[in-house]
């Protein structure tokens, strides 16, 4: 089972987060293995970034403890290809996975091989960490998203 919600945050909040993440002052780091850019906010419940405050709107919506949080920039490609095949490294049955899409692209997320989720601005997807998921690269624009692992 998974849950999607459009217009998850106020448009002004989405714009504020987008402006921070697309600023020339925001540090993105190359994840060579996944072929994406990434910024880790929280790892093993420990702050890993000076930009941790960007997660506040999500913390306000959920009471669950955060285990991990990052943002990803998936570069557009000439041909849509599979990336970010999730091999869960956390105890799968103890966490809920959350994704928030900051912009719209023609890429998509596949959950449990059969549920195709379009990457639409201000949409969130929430599902049990036991479900496998993967992303397909966009061919029109770069995709920016936030991923959070919440404790159940």
Secondary structure, 3 states (H helix, E strand, C coil): CEEEECCCCCHHHHHHHHHHHCCCCCCCEEECCCCEEEEEEEECCEECCCCHHHHHHHHHHCCCCEEEEEEEEECCCCCCCEECCCCCCCCHHHEEEEEEECCCCCCEEEECCCEEEECCCCEEEEEECCCCEEEECCCCCCEEEEEEEEEC
